[in-house]
Amino acid sequence: MHRHICASNRLLNVHFEAVIGGLSVAIIMHERNVEEGTIEWSTWSADSGSHSRSYHRYEDVYVNAPFCGKLGFIAPEYHITDKCTLKNDVYAYGKMLLELILGQPIYDFRELLSREAFRLEDGLRILMNEGQLGRVIDSNLQGNYVEGAAERLVQFALLCTYEDPSLRPEMSEEV
């Protein structure tokens, strides 16, 4: 498990091929450190202007490890429980894709999103439903992208960043 996937750990080698760096906090899953069981946690969400607590359960193998990584890229279940599954890297990968698509750090978009949106992902879904995704795509592209492909990439990134890890794809599916 990498535990620190983000745009700043995406590097280019001498052939300009993308490679992942920042492996100093990676954990190798081995029978000596892996546990299997249910991970339980709760989160706050905003529904129709009011806040409510949601309770989550996820059955998987995990490693007990104090959370590390870039805030905003750490899966909620890992951040809250210190139980890291492979789905944490999937979550971080989705966040990294969003940052690359948007061309800016993910926190720079709060003012662009609807007040209905509690999270960046919710705001992006609203913009996609309204056909306004182009408002947040990296302006350095100057409109030189295929709109359908950009929308599919955003949908994929959003799939990776579901709060419920059972809804996220496996890393092998992402590749």
TIVO-2410 file (N, C-alpha, C; in nm, 3 decimals):
# residues 175
REC num residu      c1      c2      c3 atome chaine
REC   1      M   0.085  -0.116   0.000     N      A
REC   1      M   0.000   0.000   0.000    CA      A
REC   1      M   0.090   0.123   0.000     C      A
REC   2      H   0.065   0.213  -0.093     N      A
REC   2      H   0.149   0.331  -0.107    CA      A
REC   2      H   0.124   0.430   0.007     C      A
REC   3      R   0.000   0.460   0.037     N      A
REC   3      R  -0.048   0.549   0.143    CA      A
REC   3      R  -0.019   0.696   0.121     C      A
REC   4      H   0.042   0.735   0.008     N      A
REC   4      H   0.070   0.878  -0.013    CA      A
REC   4      H   0.064   0.914  -0.162     C      A
REC   5      I  -0.037   0.861  -0.230     N      A
REC   5      I  -0.055   0.893  -0.371    CA      A
REC   5      I  -0.113   1.034  -0.382     C      A
REC   6      C  -0.043   1.119  -0.455     N      A
REC   6      C  -0.088   1.255  -0.483    CA      A
REC   6      C  -0.009   1.307  -0.601     C      A
REC   7      A  -0.049   1.419  -0.656     N      A
REC   7      A   0.016   1.473  -0.776    CA      A
REC   7      A   0.165   1.501  -0.752     C      A
REC   8      S   0.202   1.543  -0.633     N      A
REC   8      S   0.344   1.575  -0.607    CA      A
REC   8      S   0.432   1.450  -0.602     C      A
REC   9      N   0.372   1.332  -0.592     N      A
REC   9      N   0.448   1.206  -0.595    CA      A
REC   9      N   0.442   1.138  -0.732     C      A
REC  10      R   0.393   1.208  -0.829     N      A
REC  10      R   0.390   1.160  -0.967    CA      A
REC  10      R   0.507   1.225  -1.038     C      A
REC  11      L   0.601   1.143  -1.081     N      A
REC  11      L   0.725   1.194  -1.138    CA      A
REC  11      L   0.740   1.143  -1.282     C      A
REC  12      L   0.834   1.201  -1.356     N      A
REC  12      L   0.866   1.156  -1.491    CA      A
REC  12      L   1.007   1.100  -1.492     C      A
REC  13      N   1.024   0.986  -1.560     N      A
REC  13      N   1.159   0.930  -1.571    CA      A
REC  13      N   1.229   0.991  -1.693     C      A
REC  14      V   1.348   0.942  -1.729     N      A
REC  14      V   1.426   1.000  -1.838    CA      A
REC  14      V   1.355   0.986  -1.973     C      A
REC  15      H   1.260   0.895  -1.983     N      A
REC  15      H   1.182   0.875  -2.107    CA      A
REC  15      H   1.048   0.948  -2.102     C      A
REC  16      F   1.031   1.035  -2.002     N      A
REC  16      F   0.909   1.110  -1.980    CA      A
REC  16      F   0.788   1.019  -1.958     C      A
REC  17      E   0.810   0.907  -1.894     N      A
REC  17      E   0.704   0.816  -1.855    CA      A
REC  17      E   0.672   0.842  -1.707     C      A
REC  18      A   0.544   0.840  -1.675     N      A
REC  18      A   0.502   0.866  -1.537    CA      A
REC  18      A   0.541   0.749  -1.446     C      A
REC  19      V   0.598   0.782  -1.332     N      A
REC  19      V   0.630   0.684  -1.229    CA      A
REC  19      V   0.583   0.741  -1.095     C      A
REC  20      I   0.560   0.652  -1.001     N      A
REC  20      I   0.515   0.695  -0.869    CA      A
REC  20      I   0.635   0.704  -0.776     C      A
REC  21      G   0.648   0.816  -0.709     N      A
REC  21      G   0.755   0.835  -0.610    CA      A
REC  21      G   0.695   0.838  -0.471     C      A
REC  22      G   0.774   0.879  -0.375     N      A
REC  22      G   0.726   0.892  -0.238    CA      A
REC  22      G   0.694   0.760  -0.172     C      A
REC  23      L   0.776   0.660  -0.196     N      A
REC  23      L   0.748   0.527  -0.142    CA      A
REC  23      L   0.797   0.507   0.001     C      A
REC  24      S   0.846   0.611   0.064     N      A
REC  24      S   0.903   0.595   0.198    CA      A
REC  24      S   0.800   0.554   0.303     C      A
REC  25      V   0.672   0.579   0.279     N      A
REC  25      V   0.570   0.543   0.377    CA      A
REC  25      V   0.487   0.422   0.333     C      A
REC  26      A   0.528   0.359   0.222     N      A
REC  26      A   0.454   0.243   0.172    CA      A
REC  26      A   0.463   0.127   0.273     C      A
REC  27      I   0.360   0.045   0.272     N      A
REC  27      I   0.356  -0.072   0.359    CA      A
REC  27      I   0.336  -0.195   0.271     C      A
REC  28      I   0.415  -0.296   0.295     N      A
REC  28      I   0.395  -0.423   0.226    CA      A
REC  28      I   0.299  -0.506   0.309     C      A
REC  29      M   0.191  -0.549   0.246     N      A
REC  29      M   0.095  -0.633   0.318    CA      A
REC  29      M   0.153  -0.774   0.324     C      A
REC  30      H   0.165  -0.824   0.445     N      A
REC  30      H   0.224  -0.955   0.468    CA      A
REC  30      H   0.142  -1.023   0.576     C      A
REC  31      E   0.141  -1.153   0.576     N      A
REC  31      E   0.059  -1.225   0.674    CA      A
REC  31      E   0.088  -1.185   0.818     C      A
REC  32      R   0.207  -1.131   0.847     N      A
REC  32      R   0.240  -1.090   0.984    CA      A
REC  32      R   0.173  -0.960   1.025     C      A
REC  33      N   0.135  -0.875   0.927     N      A
REC  33      N   0.078  -0.745   0.966    CA      A
REC  33      N  -0.065  -0.724   0.916     C      A
REC  34      V  -0.121  -0.821   0.848     N      A
REC  34      V  -0.256  -0.805   0.793    CA      A
REC  34      V  -0.360  -0.866   0.886     C      A
REC  35      E  -0.469  -0.794   0.903     N      A
REC  35      E  -0.582  -0.845   0.979    CA      A
REC  35      E  -0.704  -0.847   0.887     C      A
REC  36      E  -0.799  -0.929   0.918     N      A
REC  36      E  -0.922  -0.935   0.841    CA      A
REC  36      E  -1.038  -0.909   0.936     C      A
REC  37      G  -1.130  -0.825   0.893     N      A
REC  37      G  -1.242  -0.796   0.980    CA      A
REC  37      G  -1.326  -0.681   0.928     C      A
REC  38      T  -1.410  -0.632   1.015     N      A
REC  38      T  -1.502  -0.524   0.980    CA      A
REC  38      T  -1.445  -0.392   1.031     C      A
REC  39      I  -1.447  -0.295   0.942     N      A
REC  39      I  -1.405  -0.160   0.978    CA      A
REC  39      I  -1.532  -0.079   0.995     C      A
REC  40      E  -1.547  -0.010   1.107     N      A
REC  40      E  -1.666   0.071   1.133    CA      A
REC  40      E  -1.624   0.213   1.164     C      A
REC  41      W  -1.698   0.310   1.107     N      A
REC  41      W  -1.671   0.452   1.131    CA      A
REC  41      W  -1.795   0.532   1.099     C      A
REC  42      S  -1.794   0.656   1.143     N      A
REC  42      S  -1.907   0.745   1.112    CA      A
REC  42      S  -1.852   0.875   1.055     C      A
REC  43      T  -1.934   0.940   0.974     N      A
REC  43      T  -1.897   1.068   0.913    CA      A
REC  43      T  -2.017   1.162   0.922     C      A
REC  44      W  -1.990   1.289   0.906     N      A
REC  44      W  -2.095   1.390   0.898    CA      A
REC  44      W  -2.121   1.421   0.753     C      A
REC  45      S  -2.247   1.441   0.717     N      A
REC  45      S  -2.281   1.480   0.580    CA      A
REC  45      S  -2.386   1.590   0.586     C      A
REC  46      A  -2.396   1.663   0.476     N      A
REC  46      A  -2.495   1.770   0.466    CA      A
REC  46      A  -2.605   1.726   0.373     C      A
REC  47      D  -2.725   1.718   0.423     N      A
REC  47      D  -2.843   1.683   0.343    CA      A
REC  47      D  -2.945   1.794   0.357     C      A
REC  48      S  -2.976   1.860   0.247     N      A
REC  48      S  -3.076   1.967   0.245    CA      A
REC  48      S  -3.046   2.075   0.349     C      A
REC  49      G  -2.920   2.109   0.364     N      A
REC  49      G  -2.883   2.218   0.453    CA      A
REC  49      G  -2.861   2.179   0.598     C      A
REC  50      S  -2.897   2.056   0.635     N      A
REC  50      S  -2.875   2.015   0.774    CA      A
REC  50      S  -2.768   1.906   0.777     C      A
REC  51      H  -2.700   1.896   0.888     N      A
REC  51      H  -2.593   1.798   0.901    CA      A
REC  51      H  -2.647   1.674   0.971     C      A
REC  52      S  -2.603   1.558   0.922     N      A
REC  52      S  -2.643   1.433   0.985    CA      A
REC  52      S  -2.524   1.338   0.987     C      A
REC  53      R  -2.527   1.246   1.080     N      A
REC  53      R  -2.419   1.149   1.095    CA      A
REC  53      R  -2.456   1.024   1.017     C      A
REC  54      S  -2.358   0.973   0.938     N      A
REC  54      S  -2.374   0.848   0.864    CA      A
REC  54      S  -2.282   0.743   0.924     C      A
REC  55      Y  -2.331   0.622   0.936     N      A
REC  55      Y  -2.253   0.513   0.991    CA      A
REC  55      Y  -2.216   0.417   0.879     C      A
REC  56      H  -2.090   0.373   0.878     N      A
REC  56      H  -2.039   0.289   0.771    CA      A
REC  56      H  -1.975   0.164   0.828     C      A
REC  57      R  -1.985   0.055   0.749     N      A
REC  57      R  -1.919  -0.072   0.781    CA      A
REC  57      R  -1.858  -0.125   0.652     C      A
REC  58      Y  -1.738  -0.179   0.664     N      A
REC  58      Y  -1.670  -0.234   0.547    CA      A
REC  58      Y  -1.589  -0.355   0.589     C      A
REC  59      E  -1.608  -0.465   0.521     N      A
REC  59      E  -1.539  -0.590   0.551    CA      A
REC  59      E  -1.422  -0.606   0.453     C      A
REC  60      D  -1.300  -0.619   0.504     N      A
REC  60      D  -1.184  -0.634   0.416    CA      A
REC  60      D  -1.063  -0.673   0.500     C      A
REC  61      V  -0.951  -0.692   0.432     N      A
REC  61      V  -0.824  -0.708   0.502    CA      A
REC  61      V  -0.761  -0.570   0.514     C      A
REC  62      Y  -0.689  -0.549   0.622     N      A
REC  62      Y  -0.631  -0.417   0.647    CA      A
REC  62      Y  -0.505  -0.430   0.730     C      A
REC  63      V  -0.433  -0.319   0.735     N      A
REC  63      V  -0.314  -0.308   0.820    CA      A
REC  63      V  -0.341  -0.195   0.918     C      A
REC  64      N  -0.318  -0.217   1.046     N      A
REC  64      N  -0.328  -0.110   1.145    CA      A
REC  64      N  -0.204  -0.022   1.130     C      A
REC  65      A  -0.226   0.102   1.092     N      A
REC  65      A  -0.113   0.194   1.072    CA      A
REC  65      A  -0.162   0.336   1.092     C      A
REC  66      P  -0.093   0.413   1.177     N      A
REC  66      P  -0.133   0.553   1.192    CA      A
REC  66      P  -0.138   0.619   1.054     C      A
REC  67      F  -0.242   0.697   1.030     N      A
REC  67      F  -0.260   0.751   0.895    CA      A
REC  67      F  -0.147   0.844   0.857     C      A
REC  68      C  -0.112   0.837   0.732     N      A
REC  68      C  -0.015   0.929   0.675    CA      A
REC  68      C  -0.057   0.957   0.532     C      A
REC  69      G  -0.007   1.063   0.478     N      A
REC  69      G  -0.044   1.104   0.344    CA      A
REC  69      G  -0.089   1.248   0.347     C      A
REC  70      K  -0.134   1.294   0.235     N      A
REC  70      K  -0.176   1.433   0.220    CA      A
REC  70      K  -0.324   1.444   0.255     C      A
REC  71      L  -0.357   1.535   0.347     N      A
REC  71      L  -0.497   1.552   0.385    CA      A
REC  71      L  -0.580   1.581   0.262     C      A
REC  72      G  -0.697   1.524   0.256     N      A
REC  72      G  -0.783   1.535   0.140    CA      A
REC  72      G  -0.765   1.417   0.046     C      A
REC  73      F  -0.653   1.345   0.061     N      A
REC  73      F  -0.624   1.229  -0.023    CA      A
REC  73      F  -0.633   1.100   0.058     C      A
REC  74      I  -0.657   1.112   0.185     N      A
REC  74      I  -0.666   0.995   0.273    CA      A
REC  74      I  -0.812   0.954   0.281     C      A
REC  75      A  -0.839   0.828   0.255     N      A
REC  75      A  -0.976   0.778   0.259    CA      A
REC  75      A  -1.036   0.798   0.398     C      A
REC  76      P  -1.165   0.833   0.403     N      A
REC  76      P  -1.227   0.861   0.534    CA      A
REC  76      P  -1.213   0.746   0.635     C      A
REC  77      E  -1.229   0.623   0.589     N      A
REC  77      E  -1.222   0.511   0.683    CA      A
REC  77      E  -1.082   0.495   0.741     C      A
REC  78      Y  -0.981   0.523   0.662     N      A
REC  78      Y  -0.843   0.514   0.711    CA      A
REC  78      Y  -0.812   0.631   0.805     C      A
REC  79      H  -0.853   0.748   0.768     N      A
REC  79      H  -0.829   0.867   0.850    CA      A
REC  79      H  -0.892   0.853   0.988     C      A
REC  80      I  -1.009   0.794   0.994     N      A
REC  80      I  -1.083   0.784   1.120    CA      A
REC  80      I  -1.041   0.665   1.204     C      A
REC  81      T  -1.010   0.550   1.139     N      A
REC  81      T  -0.988   0.426   1.215    CA      A
REC  81      T  -0.842   0.380   1.222     C      A
REC  82      D  -0.752   0.440   1.144     N      A
REC  82      D  -0.613   0.394   1.132    CA      A
REC  82      D  -0.604   0.253   1.075     C      A
REC  83      K  -0.709   0.207   1.007     N      A
REC  83      K  -0.709   0.076   0.941    CA      A
REC  83      K  -0.701   0.101   0.792     C      A
REC  84      C  -0.585   0.067   0.735     N      A
REC  84      C  -0.557   0.098   0.595    CA      A
REC  84      C  -0.581  -0.025   0.507     C      A
REC  85      T  -0.669  -0.011   0.409     N      A
REC  85      T  -0.692  -0.116   0.310    CA      A
REC  85      T  -0.636  -0.068   0.176     C      A
REC  86      L  -0.638  -0.156   0.080     N      A
REC  86      L  -0.594  -0.118  -0.054    CA      A
REC  86      L  -0.686  -0.012  -0.114     C      A
REC  87      K  -0.807   0.000  -0.063     N      A
REC  87      K  -0.902   0.099  -0.115    CA      A
REC  87      K  -0.861   0.241  -0.078     C      A
REC  88      N  -0.768   0.258   0.017     N      A
REC  88      N  -0.716   0.392   0.047    CA      A
REC  88      N  -0.639   0.446  -0.073     C      A
REC  89      D  -0.558   0.363  -0.135     N      A
REC  89      D  -0.483   0.407  -0.252    CA      A
REC  89      D  -0.576   0.438  -0.369     C      A
REC  90      V  -0.684   0.364  -0.381     N      A
REC  90      V  -0.783   0.391  -0.486    CA      A
REC  90      V  -0.844   0.530  -0.465     C      A
REC  91      Y  -0.880   0.559  -0.341     N      A
REC  91      Y  -0.937   0.690  -0.306    CA      A
REC  91      Y  -0.838   0.801  -0.340     C      A
REC  92      A  -0.712   0.785  -0.298     N      A
REC  92      A  -0.611   0.886  -0.323    CA      A
REC  92      A  -0.586   0.904  -0.473     C      A
REC  93      Y  -0.587   0.794  -0.548     N      A
REC  93      Y  -0.568   0.801  -0.692    CA      A
REC  93      Y  -0.681   0.882  -0.757     C      A
REC  94      G  -0.803   0.861  -0.712     N      A
REC  94      G  -0.917   0.938  -0.764    CA      A
REC  94      G  -0.901   1.086  -0.734     C      A
REC  95      K  -0.858   1.118  -0.613     N      A
REC  95      K  -0.835   1.259  -0.576    CA      A
REC  95      K  -0.724   1.320  -0.661     C      A
REC  96      M  -0.618   1.241  -0.687     N      A
REC  96      M  -0.509   1.290  -0.771    CA      A
REC  96      M  -0.559   1.317  -0.913     C      A
REC  97      L  -0.641   1.228  -0.967     N      A
REC  97      L  -0.698   1.250  -1.100    CA      A
REC  97      L  -0.779   1.379  -1.103     C      A
REC  98      L  -0.859   1.402  -1.000     N      A
REC  98      L  -0.938   1.526  -0.995    CA      A
REC  98      L  -0.847   1.648  -0.996     C      A
REC  99      E  -0.740   1.642  -0.920     N      A
REC  99      E  -0.648   1.755  -0.914    CA      A
REC  99      E  -0.584   1.779  -1.051     C      A
REC 100      L  -0.549   1.673  -1.121     N      A
REC 100      L  -0.489   1.687  -1.254    CA      A
REC 100      L  -0.591   1.741  -1.355     C      A
REC 101      I  -0.714   1.695  -1.348     N      A
REC 101      I  -0.820   1.741  -1.439    CA      A
REC 101      I  -0.850   1.888  -1.414     C      A
REC 102      L  -0.855   1.926  -1.287     N      A
REC 102      L  -0.889   2.063  -1.251    CA      A
REC 102      L  -0.771   2.158  -1.271     C      A
REC 103      G  -0.649   2.104  -1.270     N      A
REC 103      G  -0.530   2.186  -1.291    CA      A
REC 103      G  -0.491   2.268  -1.170     C      A
REC 104      Q  -0.549   2.240  -1.056     N      A
REC 104      Q  -0.520   2.313  -0.932    CA      A
REC 104      Q  -0.542   2.219  -0.815     C      A
REC 105      P  -0.491   2.257  -0.700     N      A
REC 105      P  -0.521   2.177  -0.580    CA      A
REC 105      P  -0.672   2.165  -0.559     C      A
REC 106      I  -0.714   2.052  -0.510     N      A
REC 106      I  -0.857   2.026  -0.496    CA      A
REC 106      I  -0.928   2.123  -0.402     C      A
REC 107      Y  -0.855   2.189  -0.315     N      A
REC 107      Y  -0.918   2.281  -0.220    CA      A
REC 107      Y  -0.947   2.418  -0.280     C      A
REC 108      D  -0.896   2.446  -0.400     N      A
REC 108      D  -0.914   2.577  -0.461    CA      A
REC 108      D  -1.048   2.595  -0.529     C      A
REC 109      F  -1.137   2.496  -0.522     N      A
REC 109      F  -1.260   2.502  -0.599    CA      A
REC 109      F  -1.386   2.521  -0.516     C      A
REC 110      R  -1.374   2.541  -0.388     N      A
REC 110      R  -1.493   2.555  -0.304    CA      A
REC 110      R  -1.584   2.669  -0.351     C      A
REC 111      E  -1.524   2.784  -0.389     N      A
REC 111      E  -1.606   2.899  -0.427    CA      A
REC 111      E  -1.676   2.879  -0.561     C      A
REC 112      L  -1.626   2.792  -0.646     N      A
REC 112      L  -1.688   2.767  -0.776    CA      A
REC 112      L  -1.809   2.675  -0.767     C      A
REC 113      L  -1.813   2.598  -0.661     N      A
REC 113      L  -1.916   2.496  -0.651    CA      A
REC 113      L  -2.044   2.550  -0.588     C      A
REC 114      S  -2.150   2.483  -0.617     N      A
REC 114      S  -2.281   2.520  -0.564    CA      A
REC 114      S  -2.280   2.512  -0.412     C      A
REC 115      R  -2.357   2.595  -0.350     N      A
REC 115      R  -2.367   2.590  -0.203    CA      A
REC 115      R  -2.434   2.462  -0.156     C      A
REC 116      E  -2.501   2.391  -0.250     N      A
REC 116      E  -2.563   2.263  -0.216    CA      A
REC 116      E  -2.458   2.156  -0.190     C      A
REC 117      A  -2.337   2.177  -0.243     N      A
REC 117      A  -2.233   2.075  -0.237    CA      A
REC 117      A  -2.156   2.084  -0.106     C      A
REC 118      F  -2.152   1.972  -0.036     N      A
REC 118      F  -2.076   1.964   0.088    CA      A
REC 118      F  -1.932   1.925   0.060     C      A
REC 119      R  -1.910   1.845  -0.046     N      A
REC 119      R  -1.778   1.799  -0.085    CA      A
REC 119      R  -1.753   1.836  -0.231     C      A
REC 120      L  -1.626   1.844  -0.269     N      A
REC 120      L  -1.589   1.871  -0.407    CA      A
REC 120      L  -1.658   1.774  -0.502     C      A
REC 121      E  -1.659   1.646  -0.466     N      A
REC 121      E  -1.718   1.544  -0.551    CA      A
REC 121      E  -1.866   1.571  -0.575     C      A
REC 122      D  -1.938   1.615  -0.471     N      A
REC 122      D  -2.080   1.646  -0.486    CA      A
REC 122      D  -2.099   1.764  -0.581     C      A
REC 123      G  -2.013   1.865  -0.568     N      A
REC 123      G  -2.020   1.981  -0.656    CA      A
REC 123      G  -1.992   1.946  -0.801     C      A
REC 124      L  -1.895   1.857  -0.824     N      A
REC 124      L  -1.865   1.814  -0.960    CA      A
REC 124      L  -1.982   1.737  -1.021     C      A
REC 125      R  -2.048   1.655  -0.940     N      A
REC 125      R  -2.165   1.581  -0.990    CA      A
REC 125      R  -2.276   1.679  -1.031     C      A
REC 126      I  -2.296   1.782  -0.951     N      A
REC 126      I  -2.397   1.884  -0.983    CA      A
REC 126      I  -2.361   1.953  -1.114     C      A
REC 127      L  -2.234   1.995  -1.128     N      A
REC 127      L  -2.191   2.062  -1.251    CA      A
REC 127      L  -2.207   1.971  -1.373     C      A
REC 128      M  -2.175   1.843  -1.357     N      A
REC 128      M  -2.191   1.749  -1.470    CA      A
REC 128      M  -2.338   1.736  -1.507     C      A
REC 129      N  -2.426   1.726  -1.408     N      A
REC 129      N  -2.570   1.714  -1.437    CA      A
REC 129      N  -2.624   1.838  -1.506     C      A
REC 130      E  -2.563   1.953  -1.478     N      A
REC 130      E  -2.606   2.079  -1.539    CA      A
REC 130      E  -2.531   2.109  -1.669     C      A
REC 131      G  -2.442   2.018  -1.712     N      A
REC 131      G  -2.366   2.039  -1.834    CA      A
REC 131      G  -2.264   2.151  -1.824     C      A
REC 132      Q  -2.213   2.178  -1.702     N      A
REC 132      Q  -2.121   2.289  -1.680    CA      A
REC 132      Q  -1.983   2.243  -1.633     C      A
REC 133      L  -1.946   2.122  -1.666     N      A
REC 133      L  -1.817   2.070  -1.621    CA      A
REC 133      L  -1.701   2.153  -1.674     C      A
REC 134      G  -1.715   2.211  -1.792     N      A
REC 134      G  -1.610   2.294  -1.851    CA      A
REC 134      G  -1.568   2.410  -1.764     C      A
REC 135      R  -1.652   2.451  -1.668     N      A
REC 135      R  -1.618   2.562  -1.577    CA      A
REC 135      R  -1.498   2.531  -1.490     C      A
REC 136      V  -1.473   2.403  -1.464     N      A
REC 136      V  -1.367   2.369  -1.369    CA      A
REC 136      V  -1.251   2.290  -1.431     C      A
REC 137      I  -1.259   2.253  -1.557     N      A
REC 137      I  -1.149   2.180  -1.622    CA      A
REC 137      I  -1.031   2.277  -1.636     C      A
REC 138      D  -0.911   2.225  -1.623     N      A
REC 138      D  -0.788   2.304  -1.626    CA      A
REC 138      D  -0.792   2.408  -1.739     C      A
REC 139      S  -0.786   2.534  -1.701     N      A
REC 139      S  -0.794   2.643  -1.798    CA      A
REC 139      S  -0.671   2.647  -1.889     C      A
REC 140      N  -0.560   2.586  -1.847     N      A
REC 140      N  -0.441   2.581  -1.933    CA      A
REC 140      N  -0.465   2.500  -2.060     C      A
REC 141      L  -0.567   2.415  -2.059     N      A
REC 141      L  -0.601   2.337  -2.178    CA      A
REC 141      L  -0.668   2.425  -2.284     C      A
REC 142      Q  -0.716   2.542  -2.244     N      A
REC 142      Q  -0.781   2.639  -2.333    CA      A
REC 142      Q  -0.889   2.574  -2.419     C      A
REC 143      G  -0.963   2.482  -2.359     N      A
REC 143      G  -1.073   2.417  -2.430    CA      A
REC 143      G  -1.029   2.308  -2.526     C      A
REC 144      N  -0.900   2.276  -2.531     N      A
REC 144      N  -0.848   2.173  -2.622    CA      A
REC 144      N  -0.855   2.035  -2.557     C      A
REC 145      Y  -0.975   1.984  -2.542     N      A
REC 145      Y  -0.997   1.849  -2.490    CA      A
REC 145      Y  -1.130   1.800  -2.544     C      A
REC 146      V  -1.146   1.671  -2.544     N      A
REC 146      V  -1.272   1.611  -2.589    CA      A
REC 146      V  -1.366   1.607  -2.470     C      A
REC 147      E  -1.476   1.678  -2.481     N      A
REC 147      E  -1.566   1.694  -2.367    CA      A
REC 147      E  -1.616   1.560  -2.312     C      A
REC 148      G  -1.652   1.468  -2.399     N      A
REC 148      G  -1.701   1.338  -2.354    CA      A
REC 148      G  -1.595   1.260  -2.279     C      A
REC 149      A  -1.471   1.267  -2.329     N      A
REC 149      A  -1.361   1.196  -2.262    CA      A
REC 149      A  -1.332   1.258  -2.127     C      A
REC 150      A  -1.336   1.391  -2.120     N      A
REC 150      A  -1.314   1.459  -1.992    CA      A
REC 150      A  -1.422   1.421  -1.892     C      A
REC 151      E  -1.546   1.414  -1.938     N      A
REC 151      E  -1.655   1.377  -1.848    CA      A
REC 151      E  -1.639   1.235  -1.799     C      A
REC 152      R  -1.599   1.142  -1.887     N      A
REC 152      R  -1.578   1.003  -1.845    CA      A
REC 152      R  -1.464   0.993  -1.743     C      A
REC 153      L  -1.359   1.072  -1.764     N      A
REC 153      L  -1.247   1.070  -1.670    CA      A
REC 153      L  -1.289   1.124  -1.534     C      A
REC 154      V  -1.370   1.230  -1.533     N      A
REC 154      V  -1.421   1.283  -1.406    CA      A
REC 154      V  -1.512   1.179  -1.340     C      A
REC 155      Q  -1.597   1.113  -1.417     N      A
REC 155      Q  -1.685   1.010  -1.360    CA      A
REC 155      Q  -1.602   0.898  -1.298     C      A
REC 156      F  -1.494   0.859  -1.365     N      A
REC 156      F  -1.408   0.755  -1.311    CA      A
REC 156      F  -1.342   0.801  -1.181     C      A
REC 157      A  -1.291   0.924  -1.180     N      A
REC 157      A  -1.228   0.977  -1.059    CA      A
REC 157      A  -1.330   0.982  -0.945     C      A
REC 158      L  -1.454   1.020  -0.975     N      A
REC 158      L  -1.558   1.025  -0.873    CA      A
REC 158      L  -1.591   0.886  -0.821     C      A
REC 159      L  -1.588   0.786  -0.907     N      A
REC 159      L  -1.610   0.648  -0.865    CA      A
REC 159      L  -1.503   0.605  -0.765     C      A
REC 160      C  -1.380   0.648  -0.789     N      A
REC 160      C  -1.268   0.613  -0.700    CA      A
REC 160      C  -1.278   0.682  -0.564     C      A
REC 161      T  -1.349   0.796  -0.558     N      A
REC 161      T  -1.353   0.874  -0.434    CA      A
REC 161      T  -1.483   0.859  -0.356     C      A
REC 162      Y  -1.560   0.755  -0.385     N      A
REC 162      Y  -1.679   0.730  -0.303    CA      A
REC 162      Y  -1.636   0.716  -0.157     C      A
REC 163      E  -1.718   0.768  -0.066     N      A
REC 163      E  -1.689   0.752   0.076    CA      A
REC 163      E  -1.698   0.606   0.118     C      A
REC 164      D  -1.784   0.530   0.053     N      A
REC 164      D  -1.801   0.389   0.083    CA      A
REC 164      D  -1.698   0.309   0.004     C      A
REC 165      P  -1.599   0.249   0.070     N      A
REC 165      P  -1.493   0.178  -0.003    CA      A
REC 165      P  -1.544   0.060  -0.085     C      A
REC 166      S  -1.656   0.001  -0.048     N      A
REC 166      S  -1.706  -0.113  -0.125    CA      A
REC 166      S  -1.754  -0.071  -0.264     C      A
REC 167      L  -1.779   0.059  -0.284     N      A
REC 167      L  -1.822   0.108  -0.415    CA      A
REC 167      L  -1.704   0.149  -0.503     C      A
REC 168      R  -1.587   0.161  -0.445     N      A
REC 168      R  -1.468   0.199  -0.522    CA      A
REC 168      R  -1.418   0.078  -0.600     C      A
REC 169      P  -1.362   0.101  -0.720     N      A
REC 169      P  -1.306  -0.012  -0.796    CA      A
REC 169      P  -1.177  -0.062  -0.730     C      A
REC 170      E  -1.133  -0.180  -0.771     N      A
REC 170      E  -1.004  -0.231  -0.728    CA      A
REC 170      E  -0.896  -0.155  -0.805     C      A
REC 171      M  -0.777  -0.146  -0.751     N      A
REC 171      M  -0.668  -0.077  -0.819    CA      A
REC 171      M  -0.639  -0.143  -0.954     C      A
REC 172      S  -0.652  -0.275  -0.963     N      A
REC 172      S  -0.628  -0.343  -1.090    CA      A
REC 172      S  -0.729  -0.300  -1.196     C      A
REC 173      E  -0.852  -0.266  -1.155     N      A
REC 173      E  -0.953  -0.215  -1.249    CA      A
REC 173      E  -0.917  -0.075  -1.295     C      A
REC 174      E  -0.856   0.005  -1.209     N      A
REC 174      E  -0.817   0.141  -1.245    CA      A
REC 174      E  -0.713   0.140  -1.355     C      A
REC 175      V  -0.615   0.052  -1.339     N      A
REC 175      V  -0.508   0.046  -1.437    CA      A
REC 175      V  -0.565   0.005  -1.570     C      A
***
